[in-house]
Amino acid sequence: MPRCEPPLLAARLRLVHNSAMEMADARALNGVILSLYREGREVPLSRYRAWALEQVAAVIGFDSACWGSASTEPPALHEMHLHHCEQGIVEAYARCSGHDFFRAALLADPGTAINLGDLAARETYLRSPLYRKFGRRFKIEWALGTLLIERTTSLNEFLTLWRHDPWLPFSETERQFKELLMPHLAATHRAAWLRHFLRLPGHVKQAWAVVDRRGLLREASPSFVALLRQHWPAGGGSILPEALAASVQAGDAHVVGAWRLDVSDCGEYRFVLARSTGALAQLSVREREIARRYASGETHSAIARTLSLSPATVRNHVAHCFRKLGVGNKVELALRLEAGAPRLPTGMAE
């Protein structure tokens, strides 16, 4: 006959087992979060949501999902990413959105992950217009969603995961995972969005860095790293080259090659931004736009129509550009702009 464990010892053994399982779950969740912040920095915005959902699938299994943003005042869907969804799902949902009690629950409790299985009994859901007009067609048997309200814009960012197997509801552990993950998904997606605009080819802000007062690099765009490698090939790591670090510590701009690295004091950190010192840097923003258009062949009248200016104003701007750049005609202007535009090292623009 097998020996029976005393009740207290058996309870302790169960506690140890449960704690071990919880720690394993926590490690898996932590791994996903770290991946979002580390590997996610190299993922282009165009595929960030698809990539992030692949990471989520490591801890929460699902068959399809929708991730987007919307406003409540006025009510409008701003954009949507559909993950492994059938065609026509958005149009079909629009026709029955008035019956969506699940969405109403998300709006009523921002930040909380809502499990459809907790919100309504299975039989109730199967009889609901939401299932009969929408869920059945797209095999949405179970749903797990979260909605966040962005502080600055007041936009709603939502993510709902769907399962197609009627015998596989989401568990309470998965609901908790989803609730913990959602703020990180929103934050890293926003960071990817910001990086996308900072890295636009031809944009003056594509080479930037955040540096502490000691001259240690804390964050940087790939273009800034390439700029460092071009002008200080012997350097590397997180420490700025000595001359640049001295300028950063003093809060002074640093000129290297055809670039001026402007330094902005941001408390404990410095924001370093690369700007061209070429021909275009001598012109105002308006003059720059007009010079580019005129050099490319546009007439005074065409430029005036595009920029909502009078032809006389355009002619005056062109004359100022000629004087500042020391040129006398359109061909010389084009050559001057081409010669004066510094080229970023290969791989700097994304």
C-alpha positions as CSV (number, residue, x, y, z in Angstrom):
1,M,0.0,0.0,0.0
2,P,1.5,3.4,-0.9
3,R,2.3,5.7,1.9
4,C,-0.1,8.7,2.3
5,E,1.4,12.1,2.8
6,P,0.2,14.1,5.8
7,P,-2.3,16.7,4.8
8,L,0.0,19.6,5.7
9,L,2.9,18.1,3.7
10,A,0.7,17.4,0.7
11,A,-0.5,21.0,0.8
12,R,3.1,22.3,0.9
13,L,4.0,20.0,-2.1
14,R,1.1,21.4,-4.1
15,L,2.2,25.0,-3.2
16,V,5.8,24.3,-4.4
17,H,4.5,22.8,-7.6
18,N,2.1,25.7,-8.3
19,S,4.8,28.2,-7.5
20,A,7.2,26.5,-10.0
21,M,4.5,26.6,-12.7
22,E,3.8,30.3,-12.0
23,M,7.5,31.1,-12.1
24,A,7.8,29.3,-15.5
25,D,4.8,31.3,-16.8
26,A,6.3,34.5,-15.5
27,R,9.6,33.8,-17.2
28,A,7.9,33.1,-20.5
29,L,5.9,36.4,-20.2
30,N,9.0,38.3,-19.3
31,G,10.8,36.9,-22.3
32,V,8.0,38.2,-24.6
33,I,8.2,41.7,-23.0
34,L,12.0,41.8,-23.3
35,S,11.7,40.8,-27.0
36,L,9.2,43.6,-27.7
37,Y,11.7,46.2,-26.3
38,R,14.9,44.6,-27.7
39,E,14.3,42.9,-31.0
40,G,11.3,45.1,-31.7
41,R,13.7,48.1,-32.2
42,E,14.8,46.6,-35.5
43,V,11.4,45.8,-36.8
44,P,10.0,48.2,-39.5
45,L,6.7,49.9,-38.6
46,S,5.0,48.3,-41.6
47,R,5.3,44.8,-40.1
48,Y,5.6,45.6,-36.4
49,R,2.1,44.6,-35.4
50,A,2.3,41.2,-37.2
51,W,5.7,40.6,-35.6
52,A,4.5,41.6,-32.1
53,L,1.5,39.2,-32.4
54,E,3.9,36.4,-33.2
55,Q,5.6,37.1,-29.9
56,V,2.3,37.1,-28.1
57,A,1.5,33.7,-29.6
58,A,4.4,32.3,-27.5
59,V,2.3,32.7,-24.3
60,I,-1.3,33.0,-25.5
61,G,-2.4,30.8,-28.4
62,F,-4.9,32.3,-30.8
63,D,-6.1,31.9,-34.4
64,S,-6.8,35.5,-35.5
65,A,-6.7,39.0,-34.1
66,C,-7.5,42.6,-34.8
67,W,-5.3,45.5,-33.5
68,G,-6.2,49.1,-34.1
69,S,-7.0,52.5,-32.8
70,A,-10.2,54.5,-32.8
71,S,-11.8,57.6,-31.3
72,T,-15.0,57.9,-29.3
73,E,-15.6,61.6,-29.9
74,P,-16.3,61.7,-32.8
75,P,-16.7,57.9,-33.1
76,A,-14.3,56.8,-35.8
77,L,-12.0,53.9,-36.6
78,H,-8.6,55.4,-37.4
79,E,-6.7,52.3,-38.6
80,M,-6.8,48.5,-38.2
81,H,-4.4,45.6,-38.5
82,L,-6.1,42.3,-39.2
83,H,-4.0,39.2,-38.3
84,H,-5.0,36.0,-40.1
85,C,-8.5,37.2,-40.8
86,E,-10.8,36.4,-43.7
87,Q,-11.7,39.0,-46.3
88,G,-14.8,41.1,-45.6
89,I,-14.5,40.9,-41.8
90,V,-14.5,44.7,-41.3
91,E,-17.5,45.3,-43.5
92,A,-19.4,42.4,-41.8
93,Y,-18.6,43.8,-38.4
94,A,-19.8,47.3,-39.4
95,R,-23.2,45.9,-40.1
96,C,-23.6,44.4,-36.6
97,S,-21.5,46.7,-34.5
98,G,-24.6,47.9,-32.7
99,H,-25.0,44.4,-31.1
100,D,-21.4,44.2,-29.9
101,F,-21.7,43.9,-26.1
102,F,-18.0,42.8,-26.0
103,R,-16.8,46.1,-27.4
104,A,-19.1,47.9,-24.9
105,A,-17.4,46.0,-22.1
106,L,-13.9,47.0,-23.3
107,L,-14.9,50.7,-23.5
108,A,-16.4,50.5,-20.0
109,D,-13.2,49.1,-18.4
110,P,-10.1,50.5,-20.1
111,G,-6.9,48.6,-19.3
112,T,-8.7,45.4,-18.2
113,A,-8.5,42.3,-20.3
114,I,-12.0,41.1,-21.0
115,N,-12.6,37.4,-21.6
116,L,-15.8,36.7,-23.6
117,G,-16.2,33.5,-21.6
118,D,-16.5,35.5,-18.4
119,L,-18.7,38.1,-19.9
120,A,-21.5,35.9,-21.2
121,A,-22.5,32.2,-20.8
122,R,-21.6,30.2,-23.9
123,E,-25.3,29.6,-24.7
124,T,-26.1,33.3,-24.4
125,Y,-23.3,34.2,-26.9
126,L,-24.4,31.5,-29.4
127,R,-27.9,33.0,-29.4
128,S,-26.7,36.6,-29.6
129,P,-27.0,38.7,-32.8
130,L,-23.2,39.3,-32.5
131,Y,-22.5,35.5,-33.0
132,R,-25.3,34.8,-35.5
133,K,-24.5,37.8,-37.8
134,F,-20.7,37.9,-37.3
135,G,-19.0,35.3,-35.0
136,R,-20.4,32.2,-36.8
137,R,-19.3,33.4,-40.2
138,F,-15.7,34.2,-39.1
139,K,-15.4,31.3,-36.6
140,I,-15.1,33.6,-33.6
141,E,-15.9,31.2,-30.8
142,W,-13.9,32.9,-28.1
143,A,-12.5,36.4,-27.7
144,L,-9.9,38.0,-25.4
145,G,-9.6,41.8,-25.7
146,T,-8.1,44.9,-24.1
147,L,-8.6,48.6,-24.7
148,L,-6.2,51.4,-23.6
149,I,-6.8,55.2,-23.8
150,E,-3.7,57.1,-24.9
151,R,-3.1,60.0,-22.6
152,T,-2.0,62.6,-25.2
153,T,-4.5,62.0,-28.0
154,S,-7.3,60.2,-26.1
155,L,-7.3,57.7,-28.9
156,N,-8.4,54.1,-28.0
157,E,-5.9,51.4,-28.8
158,F,-7.4,48.0,-28.8
159,L,-6.3,44.4,-29.4
160,T,-8.6,41.4,-29.5
161,L,-7.5,37.9,-29.9
162,W,-9.9,35.2,-31.3
163,R,-10.0,31.5,-31.1
164,H,-11.9,29.3,-33.6
165,D,-12.1,26.1,-31.6
166,P,-15.4,26.0,-29.7
167,W,-13.8,23.6,-27.2
168,L,-10.8,25.8,-26.3
169,P,-11.8,28.9,-24.3
170,F,-9.2,31.4,-23.0
171,S,-8.1,30.7,-19.4
172,E,-7.8,33.1,-16.5
173,T,-4.0,32.8,-16.7
174,E,-4.2,33.9,-20.4
175,R,-6.5,36.7,-19.5
176,Q,-4.0,38.0,-16.9
177,F,-1.1,37.6,-19.4
178,K,-3.0,39.7,-21.9
179,E,-3.7,42.4,-19.4
180,L,-0.1,42.6,-18.4
181,L,1.2,42.6,-22.0
182,M,-1.1,45.2,-23.5
183,P,0.6,48.3,-22.1
184,H,3.9,47.0,-23.4
185,L,2.5,46.3,-26.8
186,A,1.0,49.8,-27.0
187,A,4.3,51.4,-25.8
188,T,6.6,49.5,-28.1
189,H,4.2,50.0,-31.1
190,R,4.2,53.8,-30.4
191,A,8.1,53.7,-30.2
192,A,8.2,52.0,-33.6
193,W,5.9,54.6,-35.0
194,L,8.1,57.4,-33.7
195,R,11.2,55.8,-35.0
196,H,9.6,55.4,-38.4
197,F,9.2,59.2,-38.8
198,L,12.6,60.0,-37.3
199,R,14.2,57.7,-40.0
200,L,12.4,59.0,-43.1
201,P,15.0,59.2,-45.9
202,G,16.0,62.8,-46.7
203,H,14.5,64.1,-43.4
204,V,16.9,66.2,-41.4
205,K,16.0,64.3,-38.2
206,Q,17.0,60.9,-39.5
207,A,20.3,61.0,-37.6
208,W,19.7,61.5,-33.9
209,A,20.8,60.2,-30.5
210,V,20.1,60.5,-26.8
211,V,23.3,60.8,-24.8
212,D,23.9,61.2,-21.1
213,R,26.1,64.0,-19.6
214,R,29.1,61.7,-19.5
215,G,29.0,61.2,-23.3
216,L,27.5,57.6,-23.2
217,L,25.1,56.8,-26.0
218,R,21.8,55.7,-24.5
219,E,19.6,55.5,-27.7
220,A,20.3,56.3,-31.4
221,S,18.9,55.9,-34.8
222,P,20.8,53.6,-37.2
223,S,21.7,56.6,-39.3
224,F,23.4,58.3,-36.3
225,V,25.5,55.1,-35.7
226,A,26.5,55.0,-39.3
227,L,27.5,58.7,-39.2
228,L,29.8,57.8,-36.2
229,R,31.3,54.9,-38.1
230,Q,31.9,57.0,-41.1
231,H,33.8,59.8,-39.3
232,W,35.3,57.8,-36.4
233,P,35.9,54.3,-37.8
234,A,38.2,53.4,-34.9
235,G,35.4,54.0,-32.4
236,G,32.6,51.8,-31.3
237,G,30.5,50.7,-28.4
238,S,28.4,53.1,-26.3
239,I,31.1,55.8,-25.7
240,L,31.1,58.7,-28.1
241,P,34.4,59.8,-29.7
242,E,36.3,62.1,-27.3
243,A,35.9,65.3,-29.3
244,L,32.2,64.8,-29.8
245,A,31.7,63.7,-26.1
246,A,33.4,67.0,-25.0
247,S,31.0,69.0,-27.1
248,V,28.0,67.1,-25.8
249,Q,29.1,67.6,-22.2
250,A,29.5,71.3,-22.8
251,G,26.2,71.5,-24.6
252,D,27.9,72.8,-27.8
253,A,27.3,71.9,-31.4
254,H,30.0,69.8,-33.1
255,V,30.8,70.1,-36.8
256,V,32.1,67.0,-38.6
257,G,32.4,66.8,-42.4
258,A,29.3,68.2,-43.9
259,W,27.3,67.7,-40.7
260,R,26.6,69.9,-37.7
261,L,25.6,67.9,-34.6
262,D,23.3,70.2,-32.6
263,V,23.0,69.4,-28.8
264,S,19.8,70.1,-26.8
265,D,19.9,70.0,-23.0
266,C,17.1,67.6,-21.8
267,G,17.9,67.5,-18.1
268,E,20.0,64.4,-17.4
269,Y,20.4,63.7,-21.1
270,R,21.3,65.5,-24.3
271,F,19.5,65.1,-27.6
272,V,21.9,65.2,-30.5
273,L,20.6,65.9,-34.0
274,A,22.6,65.9,-37.2
275,R,21.9,68.8,-39.6
276,S,23.4,69.5,-43.0
277,T,26.0,72.3,-43.4
278,G,25.7,72.2,-47.2
279,A,24.0,74.6,-49.5
280,L,20.5,74.0,-48.3
281,A,21.5,74.9,-44.8
282,Q,21.9,78.5,-46.0
283,L,18.3,78.8,-47.1
284,S,15.1,79.2,-45.1
285,V,12.6,76.3,-45.1
286,R,10.4,78.2,-47.7
287,E,13.5,79.1,-49.9
288,R,14.6,75.5,-49.7
289,E,11.3,74.2,-51.0
290,I,11.1,76.8,-53.8
291,A,14.8,76.2,-54.8
292,R,14.3,72.5,-55.1
293,R,11.2,72.9,-57.2
294,Y,12.7,75.6,-59.5
295,A,15.9,73.6,-60.0
296,S,13.9,70.5,-60.9
297,G,12.2,72.4,-63.8
298,E,9.0,73.8,-62.3
299,T,7.9,77.3,-63.5
300,H,7.3,80.3,-61.2
301,S,3.5,79.9,-61.8
302,A,3.5,76.2,-61.1
303,I,5.4,76.7,-57.8
304,A,3.0,79.5,-56.9
305,R,-0.1,77.4,-57.4
306,T,1.4,74.5,-55.4
307,L,2.5,76.6,-52.5
308,S,-0.4,79.1,-52.6
309,L,1.9,82.0,-53.3
310,S,1.9,84.7,-55.9
311,P,4.3,84.3,-58.9
312,A,6.0,87.6,-57.8
313,T,6.7,86.1,-54.3
314,V,8.2,83.0,-55.9
315,R,10.4,85.1,-58.1
316,N,11.6,87.1,-55.1
317,H,12.5,83.8,-53.3
318,V,14.3,82.5,-56.3
319,A,16.3,85.7,-56.5
320,H,17.2,85.4,-52.8
321,C,18.4,81.8,-53.3
322,F,20.6,82.9,-56.3
323,R,22.2,85.6,-54.1
324,K,22.8,83.3,-51.1
325,L,24.2,80.5,-53.1
326,G,26.2,82.6,-55.6
327,V,24.6,81.3,-58.7
328,G,23.1,83.1,-61.8
329,N,20.7,80.6,-63.5
330,K,18.6,77.5,-63.0
331,V,21.4,75.1,-64.2
332,E,23.9,76.5,-61.7
333,L,21.3,76.3,-59.0
334,A,20.7,72.7,-59.6
335,L,24.4,71.9,-59.7
336,R,24.9,73.9,-56.5
337,L,22.2,72.1,-54.6
338,E,23.5,68.7,-55.8
339,A,27.0,69.5,-54.8
340,G,26.1,71.0,-51.5
341,A,23.8,68.2,-50.4
342,P,25.8,65.8,-48.1
343,R,25.4,62.1,-48.7
344,L,24.6,59.8,-45.8
345,P,26.8,56.7,-45.6
346,T,25.3,53.5,-47.1
347,G,22.8,51.9,-44.8
348,M,21.9,55.1,-42.9
349,A,18.5,55.6,-44.5
350,E,15.9,52.9,-44.0
